[in-house]
Amino acid sequence: MVTTTTAPSKPRAKTSAPRPKVPMTKKRREALAAYAFLAPDVLGLLAFVAVPMVLAFGVAFFKVDGFGNYQYVGLANYQLMGSDDQLWSSLKITAIYVVTFVPIAFVISFALAMLVRNHFRGIGWVRSAFFLPHVVSLVVVALIWQFLLVDKRGAISRLLSPLGLGDVSFLGTPSLALGTYVVISVWFVMGYQMLVLLAGLKDVPKELEDAAQIDGASTWQRFRYVIWPLMRPTSFFVVVNSTIGAVTGLQAFDLVFVLTKGGPARATSTVVLYIYEQAFTFNNMGYAAALTTVVVALLVACTGLMFAFTKGGRFDED
């Protein structure tokens, strides 16, 4: 009897069915869109802020003459600050500028935001007129104001002539130059801050104001107990942003450099302008880098304290 054997068959490969595509959730799409919008700003901050700050911190330990010669000096640049009278004078001027400019700009901007909050005929033109100065380059703004404030021949001097103030030199008198600088700075930023505060006012529920009015609350009481508490986060952002701009922003250098170049008698010499002079006038790059790191550290510390004491503008909230 013949028996036949069959070869074992090879196991058949398992064919897996294609996995169905999982649809992207709305939350994931929103997260990806947020990352896409944030990416340009993050890259810009890394390239133009973070990396230069790290390099400046390293250069602060060297004596750099501006011609590529580096000499390690350790903490000598930082020790030099204690005996630098012009540095302390610039810090004092910057502090005076900040404590006057920031609150004045905030109050005026808030008042303008309340003024243009409600709709009326031509409201778009009014808002545009207030915001228009912020669109113009600061260099152009400084040149225009410099032309207006020319001694005896400027438009403002001629307007003030009937009051006996035609001979006043607003940019040439040490006691008036800093105040003039503050006024021009407020005029420049009030439109931008107005729009930010106006956006915050739009988020205040109208129902709360109507309920307070029905209960007999006056205009001041509605502002004090309804509008102001809800505007605290937005106000905090405006104050912090204004403080940073007053110390290291464009108006802290561009405006004062074109208007007065720190004069007269260094009455408007801000700390940023002094750092510029050390770096590009005296070719003392190492000392300028050390000054920059100290100013940034002080600004970060002040901002951190503001966040800590106000809880990011929420104050009494948990």
QUIPEUR-V211757 format. One record per residue. BURIAL is I if it has 16 or more other C-alpha atoms within 10 Angstrom, else O. Layout:
BURIAL ; BURIAL
This chain:
O ; O ; O ; O ; O ; O ; O ; O ; O ; O ; O ; O ; O ; O ; O ; O ; O ; O ; O ; O ; O ; O ; O ; O ; O ; O ; O ; O ; O ; O ; O ; O ; O ; O ; O ; O ; O ; O ; O ; O ; O ; O ; O ; O ; O ; O ; O ; O ; O ; O ; O ; O ; I ; O ; O ; I ; I ; O ; I ; I ; I ; I ; I ; I ; I ; O ; O ; O ; O ; O ; O ; O ; O ; O ; O ; I ; I ; I ; O ; O ; I ; O ; O ; O ; O ; O ; I ; O ; I ; I ; I ; O ; I ; I ; I ; O ; I ; I ; O ; O ; I ; I ; O ; I ; I ; I ; O ; I ; I ; I ; O ; I ; I ; O ; O ; I ; I ; O ; O ; O ; O ; O ; O ; O ; O ; O ; I ; O ; O ; I ; I ; O ; I ; I ; O ; O ; O ; I ; I ; O ; I ; I ; O ; O ; I ; I ; O ; O ; I ; I ; I ; I ; O ; O ; I ; I ; I ; I ; O ; O ; O ; O ; O ; O ; O ; I ; O ; I ; I ; I ; I ; I ; O ; I ; O ; I ; I ; I ; I ; I ; I ; I ; O ; I ; I ; I ; I ; I ; I ; I ; I ; I ; I ; I ; I ; I ; I ; I ; O ; I ; I ; O ; O ; I ; O ; O ; O ; O ; I ; O ; O ; I ; O ; O ; O ; O ; O ; O ; O ; O ; O ; I ; O ; O ; O ; I ; I ; I ; I ; I ; I ; I ; I ; I ; I ; I ; I ; I ; I ; I ; O ; I ; I ; I ; I ; I ; I ; I ; O ; O ; I ; I ; I ; I ; I ; I ; I ; I ; I ; I ; I ; I ; I ; I ; O ; I ; I ; I ; I ; I ; I ; I ; I ; I ; I ; I ; O ; I ; I ; O ; O ; O ; I ; I ; I ; I ; I ; I ; I ; I ; I ; I ; I ; O ; I ; O ; O ; O ; I ; O ; O ; O ; O ; O ; O ; I ; I ; O ; O ; I ; I ; I ; I ; I ; O ; O ; O ; O
